[in-house]
Amino acid sequence: MATTPTPPPEQSPRGYGYSPRGGNPLAGMPLPINPELVVWALVIIIIAIITLASDKVDTPTFVTALTALTVGYLLSRGIAKASRVLEH
């Protein structure tokens, strides 16, 4: 008596080929908060605490420091993004 051949097992769609996320479903998700922004905010908070606690640092000095740090942060982000333009 002849037996019927069993069909080959079906391949899963993730078995072969290119996977843009590498199998990690969260790899393509953006972070809700930029870690560099958190560091910038912490530095601003520290400068605000120093301003409140010290007699040598007054409001105009705080505003000047805030402006300088904000300009530096935005320039660093712009340079970082500009360096990745040709990679894509």
Secondary structure as GFF3:
##gff-version 3
##sequence-region A 1 88
A	DSSP	alpha_helix	35	53	.	.	.	ID=ss1
A	DSSP	alpha_helix	59	83	.	.	.	ID=ss2
###
